[in-house]
């Protein structure tokens, strides 16, 4: 699979049976549908959970299908993400997964996920990236 941001081949990183497609070039992460919920709460989120606030057409293409992704704020979050309109998954730029996990997670299990992600991706992942086009 190739990165929708910089087109480099992505690595598959596994955390408790969940595959995170990570781009070493730009630091972004692709999560297939349901994986964010599994990662943060142990339960896949429903496809309607990927409805974005203020969604607008984006320039990036879904790495699973040829469609251009929608860009908007993730529900109950300050993070702007790219979501496949066919609900194949979502793209998070460098630092967005940690920010989103910190905003949406709660409890000791979720804190462990955030710690693991910080170790896996490094402290620089906590930095905010430039605006998307």
Secondary structure, DSSP 4 states (H G I P E B T S, - for coil): -B-TTT-PBPEEEEETTEEEEE-TTT--EEEETTHHHHHHHSSPPPGGGGPPEEEEEEEEEPSSSSPEEEEEEPTTSS-EEEE-TT-SEEEE-TTHHHHHHHHH--SHHHHHHHHHHHHHH-GGGGSPPPPP-
